[in-house]
């Protein structure tokens, strides 16, 4: 099982570190990361392995959303199954 985490917001120091630390606290392993700065906006997409997740997916998603509120970022966590269902007829 995997998830995609997207992060968008004003570029500041430590965004990647904070999101990665939150993943680690739930035992979610970051597999791939792509990020870029668009003018002054930080944009990141993470692919995360959930196979050894220590909490429920809902708890991880809620904690990521809370981190987003604390850091004034938009953080969304989407389960891989959402994408699989969207492209399956």
FIKOLZA-1660 file (N, C-alpha, C; in steps of 0.1 Angstrom, whole numbers, plus 5000, padded with zeros to 4 digits):
% residues 89
   i   px   py   pz ch aa at
   1 5008 4988 5000  A  X  N
   1 5000 5000 5000  A  X CA
   1 5009 5012 5000  A  X  C
   2 5004 5022 4992  A  X  N
   2 5012 5035 4992  A  X CA
   2 5002 5046 4992  A  X  C
   3 5008 5058 4995  A  X  N
   3 5000 5070 4995  A  X CA
   3 5008 5081 4988  A  X  C
   4 5001 5091 4983  A  X  N
   4 5007 5103 4977  A  X CA
   4 5004 5115 4987  A  X  C
   5 5014 5122 4990  A  X  N
   5 5013 5134 4999  A  X CA
   5 5017 5146 4991  A  X  C
   6 5008 5156 4990  A  X  N
   6 5011 5168 4983  A  X CA
   6 5012 5180 4993  A  X  C
   7 5021 5188 4990  A  X  N
   7 5024 5200 4999  A  X CA
   7 5025 5212 4991  A  X  C
   8 5018 5223 4994  A  X  N
   8 5019 5235 4986  A  X CA
   8 5018 5246 4997  A  X  C
   9 5027 5256 4995  A  X  N
   9 5026 5268 5004  A  X CA
   9 5038 5277 5002  A  X  C
  10 5038 5288 5009  A  X  N
  10 5049 5297 5009  A  X CA
  10 5062 5290 5012  A  X  C
  11 5073 5292 5005  A  X  N
  11 5085 5285 5007  A  X CA
  11 5092 5290 5020  A  X  C
  12 5095 5281 5029  A  X  N
  12 5102 5284 5041  A  X CA
  12 5112 5272 5043  A  X  C
  13 5122 5275 5052  A  X  N
  13 5132 5264 5055  A  X CA
  13 5125 5253 5063  A  X  C
  14 5128 5241 5060  A  X  N
  14 5124 5229 5068  A  X CA
  14 5111 5222 5064  A  X  C
  15 5105 5226 5054  A  X  N
  15 5092 5220 5050  A  X CA
  15 5094 5205 5048  A  X  C
  16 5103 5201 5039  A  X  N
  16 5106 5187 5037  A  X CA
  16 5109 5180 5049  A  X  C
  17 5117 5185 5058  A  X  N
  17 5121 5179 5070  A  X CA
  17 5109 5176 5079  A  X  C
  18 5100 5186 5080  A  X  N
  18 5089 5185 5089  A  X CA
  18 5079 5174 5084  A  X  C
  19 5077 5174 5071  A  X  N
  19 5067 5164 5065  A  X CA
  19 5074 5150 5066  A  X  C
  20 5086 5149 5064  A  X  N
  20 5093 5136 5065  A  X CA
  20 5093 5131 5079  A  X  C
  21 5095 5140 5089  A  X  N
  21 5095 5136 5103  A  X CA
  21 5081 5131 5107  A  X  C
  22 5071 5138 5102  A  X  N
  22 5057 5133 5105  A  X CA
  22 5055 5119 5099  A  X  C
  23 5060 5117 5087  A  X  N
  23 5059 5103 5081  A  X CA
  23 5066 5093 5090  A  X  C
  24 5078 5096 5094  A  X  N
  24 5086 5087 5102  A  X CA
  24 5079 5084 5115  A  X  C
  25 5072 5094 5121  A  X  N
  25 5065 5092 5134  A  X CA
  25 5054 5082 5133  A  X  C
  26 5049 5080 5120  A  X  N
  26 5039 5070 5118  A  X CA
  26 5044 5057 5111  A  X  C
  27 5058 5057 5110  A  X  N
  27 5064 5045 5103  A  X CA
  27 5060 5044 5089  A  X  C
  28 5058 5055 5082  A  X  N
  28 5055 5056 5068  A  X CA
  28 5068 5059 5061  A  X  C
  29 5073 5051 5052  A  X  N
  29 5086 5052 5045  A  X CA
  29 5084 5060 5032  A  X  C
  30 5092 5071 5031  A  X  N
  30 5092 5080 5019  A  X CA
  30 5100 5073 5009  A  X  C
  31 5093 5070 4997  A  X  N
  31 5100 5063 4986  A  X CA
  31 5105 5072 4976  A  X  C
  32 5098 5082 4972  A  X  N
  32 5102 5092 4962  A  X CA
  32 5097 5106 4966  A  X  C
  33 5105 5116 4962  A  X  N
  33 5101 5130 4965  A  X CA
  33 5104 5138 4952  A  X  C
  34 5095 5146 4948  A  X  N
  34 5098 5156 4938  A  X CA
  34 5093 5170 4944  A  X  C
  35 5101 5180 4942  A  X  N
  35 5097 5193 4947  A  X CA
  35 5103 5204 4938  A  X  C
  36 5096 5215 4938  A  X  N
  36 5101 5226 4931  A  X CA
  36 5096 5239 4937  A  X  C
  37 5102 5250 4934  A  X  N
  37 5098 5263 4939  A  X CA
  37 5093 5271 4927  A  X  C
  38 5080 5275 4927  A  X  N
  38 5074 5282 4917  A  X CA
  38 5072 5296 4922  A  X  C
  39 5081 5305 4917  A  X  N
  39 5082 5319 4923  A  X CA
  39 5085 5318 4938  A  X  C
  40 5076 5321 4946  A  X  N
  40 5078 5319 4961  A  X CA
  40 5070 5308 4967  A  X  C
  41 5064 5299 4959  A  X  N
  41 5056 5288 4963  A  X CA
  41 5064 5275 4963  A  X  C
  42 5063 5268 4974  A  X  N
  42 5069 5255 4976  A  X CA
  42 5059 5245 4971  A  X  C
  43 5063 5235 4962  A  X  N
  43 5054 5225 4957  A  X CA
  43 5061 5212 4958  A  X  C
  44 5055 5202 4965  A  X  N
  44 5061 5189 4967  A  X CA
  44 5051 5178 4965  A  X  C
  45 5056 5167 4960  A  X  N
  45 5048 5154 4959  A  X CA
  45 5057 5143 4965  A  X  C
  46 5051 5136 4974  A  X  N
  46 5058 5124 4980  A  X CA
  46 5051 5112 4977  A  X  C
  47 5058 5101 4974  A  X  N
  47 5052 5088 4974  A  X CA
  47 5057 5080 4986  A  X  C
  48 5047 5075 4994  A  X  N
  48 5050 5070 5007  A  X CA
  48 5045 5055 5008  A  X  C
  49 5054 5046 5013  A  X  N
  49 5050 5032 5015  A  X CA
  49 5043 5031 5029  A  X  C
  50 5031 5025 5029  A  X  N
  50 5023 5024 5041  A  X CA
  50 5023 5010 5047  A  X  C
  51 5031 5001 5041  A  X  N
  51 5031 4987 5045  A  X CA
  51 5034 4984 5059  A  X  C
  52 5042 4993 5066  A  X  N
  52 5045 4991 5080  A  X CA
  52 5040 5003 5088  A  X  C
  53 5029 5009 5084  A  X  N
  53 5023 5020 5091  A  X CA
  53 5019 5016 5105  A  X  C
  54 5023 5024 5115  A  X  N
  54 5020 5021 5129  A  X CA
  54 5007 5026 5134  A  X  C
  55 5000 5034 5125  A  X  N
  55 4987 5039 5129  A  X CA
  55 4977 5037 5117  A  X  C
  56 4965 5041 5118  A  X  N
  56 4956 5040 5107  A  X CA
  56 4959 5050 5096  A  X  C
  57 4955 5048 5084  A  X  N
  57 4957 5057 5073  A  X CA
  57 4950 5070 5077  A  X  C
  58 4938 5070 5082  A  X  N
  58 4931 5082 5086  A  X CA
  58 4938 5090 5096  A  X  C
  59 4945 5084 5105  A  X  N
  59 4953 5091 5115  A  X CA
  59 4964 5098 5109  A  X  C
  60 4971 5091 5100  A  X  N
  60 4982 5098 5092  A  X CA
  60 4977 5110 5084  A  X  C
  61 4966 5108 5077  A  X  N
  61 4961 5119 5069  A  X CA
  61 4956 5131 5078  A  X  C
  62 4950 5128 5089  A  X  N
  62 4946 5139 5098  A  X CA
  62 4958 5146 5104  A  X  C
  63 4969 5139 5108  A  X  N
  63 4981 5145 5113  A  X CA
  63 4988 5153 5103  A  X  C
  64 4988 5149 5090  A  X  N
  64 4994 5157 5080  A  X CA
  64 4986 5170 5077  A  X  C
  65 4973 5169 5078  A  X  N
  65 4964 5180 5076  A  X CA
  65 4966 5190 5087  A  X  C
  66 4968 5185 5100  A  X  N
  66 4971 5194 5111  A  X CA
  66 4984 5200 5110  A  X  C
  67 4994 5193 5105  A  X  N
  67 5007 5199 5103  A  X CA
  67 5006 5210 5093  A  X  C
  68 4998 5208 5083  A  X  N
  68 4996 5219 5073  A  X CA
  68 4990 5231 5079  A  X  C
  69 4980 5230 5088  A  X  N
  69 4974 5241 5094  A  X CA
  69 4984 5248 5103  A  X  C
  70 4992 5241 5110  A  X  N
  70 5003 5247 5119  A  X CA
  70 5013 5255 5111  A  X  C
  71 5017 5250 5099  A  X  N
  71 5027 5256 5091  A  X CA
  71 5022 5264 5080  A  X  C
  72 5009 5267 5080  A  X  N
  72 5003 5275 5069  A  X CA
  72 5005 5269 5055  A  X  C
  73 5004 5256 5054  A  X  N
  73 5006 5249 5041  A  X CA
  73 4993 5241 5038  A  X  C
  74 4992 5238 5025  A  X  N
  74 4981 5229 5021  A  X CA
  74 4987 5215 5020  A  X  C
  75 4984 5205 5029  A  X  N
  75 4989 5192 5028  A  X CA
  75 4978 5182 5026  A  X  C
  76 4978 5174 5016  A  X  N
  76 4968 5164 5013  A  X CA
  76 4974 5151 5012  A  X  C
  77 4968 5141 5018  A  X  N
  77 4973 5127 5018  A  X CA
  77 4962 5118 5011  A  X  C
  78 4966 5112 5000  A  X  N
  78 4957 5104 4993  A  X CA
  78 4962 5090 4991  A  X  C
  79 4953 5080 4994  A  X  N
  79 4957 5066 4993  A  X CA
  79 4958 5062 4979  A  X  C
  80 4967 5053 4976  A  X  N
  80 4969 5049 4962  A  X CA
  80 4956 5043 4956  A  X  C
  81 4948 5037 4964  A  X  N
  81 4935 5031 4959  A  X CA
  81 4926 5041 4952  A  X  C
  82 4927 5054 4956  A  X  N
  82 4919 5064 4950  A  X CA
  82 4923 5065 4935  A  X  C
  83 4936 5066 4932  A  X  N
  83 4941 5067 4919  A  X CA
  83 4938 5054 4911  A  X  C
  84 4939 5043 4917  A  X  N
  84 4936 5030 4910  A  X CA
  84 4921 5030 4906  A  X  C
  85 4912 5034 4915  A  X  N
  85 4898 5034 4912  A  X CA
  85 4894 5044 4901  A  X  C
  86 4901 5055 4901  A  X  N
  86 4898 5066 4891  A  X CA
  86 4901 5061 4877  A  X  C
  87 4911 5052 4875  A  X  N
  87 4915 5048 4862  A  X CA
  87 4911 5034 4859  A  X  C
  88 4902 5029 4866  A  X  N
  88 4897 5015 4863  A  X CA
  88 4882 5016 4860  A  X  C
  89 4879 5009 4849  A  X  N
  89 4865 5009 4844  A  X CA
  89 4858 4996 4848  A  X  C
% end
